Structure formats: structure tokens, C-alpha cells
């Protein structure tokens, strides 16, 4: 099989404007560093012993933050661990996993690892799922909202209708939801087949710590608990996660800055003739007037501005551009004007 290929990480990263992997341009809360140093202590002796296997304290913090009992929460080594374990828990070999194409391409890799069948659904021009049956009998359906790489978000009413039409599990992948206007968390309480997954890589600026969580019915969480690695989150990551989740003021301001820059950047793109899909994430998908995404990608690359170009014919006409700092996005606009 072919493995998943993540976004390019240049070795001389400091010399690039890096807008290709949807990382947060701002550092995490200062309280994260304080918590890590406190966990280490003077001699790092705490690293001698295993961390909490259940990450119980983090479940309690996340549960209070989102309005759920801790028994409805599970923590993970990035949301990717959750996506993998959801397939392991609910999909037997030869059974079906469904998702929208284009969306997160890692779903296909995870399904193949577990020997599952894959069924994909395309999008209409107005971003509805085409051909979705009145009753979808696949064991699990991944719905990325806001969608990556396109950026749009499905409405809450539409997601609820999908939950009713799924015989198996509906996994709402909310990796980018903190840059959006709403969440699907209320559906977890209404439907026993809904799971919401989150990551701290984007909005909390902790991509380097590998942290994620899921919220679902307690029986679903118990199933996921059985098959996860027993010490899946190390001590320092647990300390960082707790500090980040508790500092909601810093978190909210970081998200606000990203969203404000996103809206400014979208306006700038439109003034130079780019088509831009309205985004609810920390990135935009945009296409130049000549619909040649590769040409513009190469032009930006030569100027040491790194964005994401996909060879998939459904996406190759455009670029996915992460939102950086105001200065980085202004430099990107200037480069795009030069490239033409």
C-alpha cells in the first residue's frame, strides 16, 4: 500500500513563510510552557514514572469546558489516533467506511490498514453530498467539517439529517471548528451514533505535542478505551494539554486574530481576481484566474513561500493556503501580484 504523505516540512524552516500544513502562526499559551517546566521540575525526575494511563484530569477539564461528564470524553495522541481507533472499534475487515471526497485523505490510508472497504461521495457545486442514500448502511462515515481542504462548513441541520440517515457511526471531524461559528457537539447528546473528534494542533497551536480528544456516548468511549495504547499521552503533553484548555482567554484571542487575518486575506485575493471558497477554517482554498494552481505554487515556492498544491484533478486548479501572521499574508499577497 502507499502510505499517507504529510505536508512538506523544509529543513531550513525559519527561512520560509510556511503556509502548507495549517499550523497556527502564533505560539501556544504561555501557561503551556509554565506547565511543562513545572512537570519537569528541577531534575526531570517525573519522567522516570509512567503518566496517567487514562488522562483522567484532562477528561475532567475537557468535559467541564464542553459540558459533558468525563465518561463522555477520551483523550488521544492527536485526533489521528482517534480516527484510526474508531475504524478498529467499529469496522471489521471487508466492511465499509465512507467519506466525502475531497476531504482528509488520511481516511483512505487508515481504512486500508484495517482491511476495510472504502466508499466515497462527491460534492455538488453548492457543497451538498451527492448520492448519499436515505439510509447509509456503512459501518462508519467520516464527515470533515469545516471541510479540509476546501474550507466550507456543513450546516448543523444538514449534519443532523446525516446522523439520522447513518445506520452506523457518524464521525464528525471538527479539526478546524474553533475557527468556525458553530459545533456539532449537541448532536452527541441527541444521537447515540455521533462522535465528535477534535485536535489541539490548530487552534491551540500544539501541533508539536500531538494531542486530540473525542466526545461520544460513554459506551462508545469505553470501546475506544479498550483498544487505545495504554500510555498514549506522555507526561509533558498532558501538562501542556491541561494548561492550554484552561487558558480560554488566550485561546479565544488567538482564534480571533487568525479569523480576522483570514477575512482580510480573502478580500485581497478577490481583488486580484482569485476565486475563493468561503472558509470556516484557518486556511483558504483559492484558484487563480487561469485555474493553474501548479503555476502559482511554483511561483510562490521560488519565493520561499510554501503552500499546498494537490495533484488530484478535483483540486489541482487551486491552492490551499494556511493563514499565517498579518505580515506573512501581506507578503503572500504581494508575491501573488508579482506572479500574476
C-alpha positions in Angstrom: 0.0 0.0 0.0 1.0 3.6 -0.4 1.4 5.5 2.9 0.0 8.9 3.7 2.2 11.8 2.6 2.0 14.7 5.0 2.8 18.3 4.0 6.4 19.1 3.3 8.5 20.3 6.3 11.5 22.2 4.9 14.8 21.6 6.9 15.5 25.3 6.9 12.0 26.1 8.1 12.9 29.5 9.6 13.8 30.9 6.1 10.3 30.1 4.7 6.8 31.6 5.0 5.2 28.2 5.8 1.6 28.1 4.9 1.2 24.5 3.8 0.1 22.5 6.9 -2.5 24.6 8.6 -0.3 25.3 11.7 -1.2 28.2 14.0 1.1 31.1 13.3 1.1 32.1 17.0 2.7 30.3 19.9 0.6 28.4 22.4 -0.5 29.9 25.7 2.5 31.0 27.9 0.9 28.8 30.5 1.8 25.7 28.4 5.5 26.4 28.8 5.0 27.0 32.6 3.1 23.8 33.0 5.8 21.8 31.1 8.6 23.2 33.2 6.6 22.6 36.4 6.1 19.0 35.4 9.8 18.6 34.7 10.8 20.1 38.0 14.5 20.8 38.7 15.8 17.4 37.7 13.2 15.9 35.4 12.6 13.1 37.9 8.9 12.9 37.0 9.8 11.4 33.6 11.1 8.3 35.5 7.5 7.1 36.0 4.6 6.5 33.6 2.0 9.2 33.0 -1.7 8.8 33.8 -2.9 6.0 31.6 -6.4 7.4 31.4 -5.6 11.1 31.3 -8.4 11.4 33.7 -7.6 15.0 34.7 -7.7 16.1 31.1 -11.1 14.3 30.6 -12.4 16.3 33.5 -11.1 19.6 32.2 -12.4 18.9 28.7 -15.8 17.7 30.0 -16.3 20.8 32.0 -15.2 23.0 29.1 -17.7 21.4 26.6 -20.5 20.5 29.0 -20.1 16.7 29.3 -19.4 14.2 32.1 -15.8 12.9 31.8 -17.2 9.5 30.9 -18.2 11.0 27.5 -14.6 12.2 26.8 -11.4 10.4 25.6 -8.0 11.9 25.1 -5.7 10.8 22.3 -2.2 11.2 20.8 -3.6 13.6 18.2 -7.0 13.2 16.6 -5.4 10.8 14.0 -5.2 8.2 16.8 -8.9 8.5 17.3 -9.7 8.2 13.6 -7.7 5.0 13.5 -9.2 3.5 16.6 -12.8 4.4 15.5 -12.2 2.2 12.4 -10.7 -0.5 14.6 -13.6 -0.4 17.0 -16.5 -0.3 14.6 -15.4 -1.7 11.2 -14.5 -5.3 10.6 -12.3 -6.5 7.8 -14.2 -6.1 4.5 -16.8 -3.8 6.0 -17.4 -0.3 4.7 -16.0 3.1 5.7 -17.4 6.2 3.9 -16.3 9.8 3.5 -16.6 12.8 1.2 -14.0 13.3 -1.5 -12.3 15.7 -1.3 -11.7 15.7 2.4 -8.9 14.4 4.7 -7.0 11.9 2.6 -5.7 10.0 5.6 -9.1 8.3 6.0 -8.2 6.1 3.0 -4.9 5.1 4.5 -6.5 4.2 7.8 -9.2 2.2 6.2 -6.7 0.3 4.1 -4.6 -0.6 7.1 -7.6 -2.2 8.8 -8.7 -4.0 5.6 -11.9 -2.0 5.3 -13.7 -1.2 2.1 -14.0 2.5 1.1 -16.9 4.3 -0.4 -16.5 7.9 -1.3 -19.1 10.6 -2.1 -18.6 13.7 -4.2 -19.8 17.2 -3.6 -22.2 19.2 -5.7 -21.3 22.7 -6.8 -23.1 24.1 -3.7 -21.3 21.7 -1.4 -24.0 19.1 -0.8 -23.0 15.4 -0.7 -24.2 13.8 -3.9 -25.7 10.4 -4.0 -25.9 9.9 -0.2 -28.6 7.3 0.4 -31.7 7.7 2.5 -30.2 5.0 4.7 -26.4 4.6 4.6 -25.5 1.1 5.8 -21.7 1.5 6.0 -20.3 0.9 9.5 -18.7 4.3 9.8 -18.9 7.7 7.9 -16.3 10.4 8.3 -17.6 14.0 7.9 -14.9 16.7 8.0 -16.5 20.0 8.9 -15.2 22.5 8.3 -14.1 20.6 5.2 -10.4 20.3 4.5 -9.0 21.2 2.0 -11.9 23.4 0.8 -12.8 25.2 4.0 -16.6 25.4 3.9 -18.7 24.0 6.8 -21.8 21.9 6.6 -24.8 23.4 8.4 -25.8 21.9 11.7 -29.2 20.9 10.3 -27.6 19.1 7.4 -25.2 17.2 9.8 -28.2 16.2 11.9 -30.0 14.8 8.9 -26.9 12.7 8.0 -26.9 11.4 11.6 -30.4 10.1 11.1 -29.5 8.5 7.8 -26.5 6.7 9.0 -27.1 3.1 10.3 -23.5 3.0 11.6 -21.4 5.7 13.3 -21.2 9.2 12.1 -17.8 10.7 13.0 -17.8 14.5 12.8 -14.2 15.5 12.4 -14.0 19.0 13.8 -10.3 19.6 13.5 -11.0 23.2 12.4 -14.2 24.0 14.2 -12.7 26.6 16.6 -12.3 29.0 13.6 -16.0 28.4 12.7 -19.3 29.8 14.1 -20.8 26.6 15.5 -20.1 23.0 16.6 -21.9 19.7 16.3 -21.4 18.8 20.0 -25.1 19.0 20.8 -25.8 16.1 18.4 -23.7 13.8 20.6 -26.4 14.1 23.2 -29.2 13.6 20.7 -27.9 10.6 18.7 -26.1 7.6 20.0 -24.2 7.1 16.7 -22.5 10.5 16.7 -18.8 11.0 17.6 -17.1 14.4 17.5 -13.3 14.5 17.2 -11.1 17.5 18.0 -7.4 18.3 17.8 -5.3 20.8 19.7 -2.9 21.1 16.8 -4.6 24.0 15.1 -6.5 26.4 17.3 -4.4 25.7 20.4 -1.0 25.8 18.5 0.1 22.4 19.8 0.8 20.5 16.6 4.2 19.5 18.0 2.6 17.9 21.1 0.2 15.6 19.3 -3.0 16.0 21.3 -6.6 15.3 20.4 -9.9 14.3 22.0 -13.3 12.8 21.2 -16.7 13.2 22.7 -19.3 10.4 22.4 -21.7 8.3 24.4 -20.0 6.6 27.4 -20.4 3.1 25.7 -18.5 4.4 22.7 -15.8 5.9 24.8 -15.5 2.6 26.7 -15.0 0.8 23.4 -12.3 3.2 22.3 -10.6 2.9 25.7 -10.2 -0.9 25.2 -8.1 -0.5 22.1 -6.0 2.6 22.6 -2.4 2.4 23.7 -2.5 2.4 27.5 0.0 5.2 27.9 -0.9 7.1 24.8 -0.2 10.7 26.1 3.1 11.4 27.8 3.5 13.5 30.9 4.7 16.7 29.2 1.9 16.5 26.7 -0.7 16.0 29.4 0.7 19.0 31.3 0.6 21.1 28.1 -3.0 20.0 27.2 -4.4 20.9 30.6 -2.8 24.3 30.6 -4.0 25.1 27.0 -7.6 24.0 27.7 -7.8 26.1 30.9 -6.5 29.3 29.3 -9.6 30.1 27.2 -8.9 33.8 27.1 -5.6 33.3 25.2 -7.2 30.6 23.0 -10.1 32.9 22.0 -7.8 35.8 21.2 -5.5 33.6 19.0 -8.5 32.3 17.1 -9.9 35.8 16.7 -6.6 37.0 15.2 -6.5 34.1 12.7 -10.1 34.7 11.6 -9.6 38.4 11.1 -6.5 37.8 9.0 -8.3 35.1 7.0 -11.1 37.5 6.1 -8.6 40.3 5.1 -6.6 37.8 3.0 -9.8 36.5 1.2 -10.7 40.1 0.3 -7.2 40.7 -1.0 -7.3 37.5 -3.1 -10.6 38.5 -4.7 -9.3 42.0 -5.6 -6.6 40.3 -7.8 -9.1 38.0 -9.5 -8.8 34.9 -7.4 -11.9 32.7 -6.8 -12.1 32.0 -3.1 -14.3 29.4 -1.3 -15.7 31.0 1.9 -13.7 29.4 4.7 -14.6 28.4 8.2 -11.1 27.1 8.9 -7.6 28.5 9.4 -6.9 28.3 5.7 -8.5 29.1 2.4 -8.8 27.3 -0.9 -8.3 29.7 -3.8 -7.8 29.5 -7.5 -6.1 32.0 -9.9 -7.9 33.3 -12.9 -6.2 30.9 -15.3 -7.1 27.9 -13.0 -3.4 26.8 -13.0 -2.7 26.1 -9.3 0.7 24.4 -10.1 2.0 27.5 -11.8 1.2 29.7 -8.8 2.5 27.1 -6.4 5.9 27.1 -8.3 6.0 30.9 -8.3 5.4 31.0 -4.5 7.9 28.2 -3.9 10.6 30.1 -5.8 10.0 33.0 -3.4 10.2 30.7 -0.4 6.5 30.8 0.4 5.2 27.3 0.9 1.5 26.5 0.3 -0.3 23.2 -0.5 -1.0 22.1 -4.1 -2.8 18.8 -4.7 -2.4 16.8 -7.9 -5.9 15.4 -7.6 -7.9 16.7 -10.7 -10.6 17.9 -8.4 -8.2 20.2 -6.6 -5.3 20.9 -8.9 -6.8 24.1 -10.2 -6.3 25.8 -6.9 -4.2 26.1 -3.7 -4.8 25.5 0.0 -3.2 28.4 1.8 -2.9 28.4 5.6 -3.4 31.6 7.4 -0.2 33.0 8.9 0.5 36.3 10.6 -0.7 39.5 9.1 2.9 40.2 7.9 3.2 36.8 6.3 -0.2 37.1 4.5 0.7 40.6 3.2 3.9 39.2 1.8 2.0 36.4 0.2 -0.4 38.8 -1.5 2.5 40.9 -2.8 4.1 37.7 -4.2 0.8 36.6 -5.9 0.6 40.0 -7.5 4.1 39.6 -8.9 3.3 36.1 -10.2 0.2 37.3 -11.9 
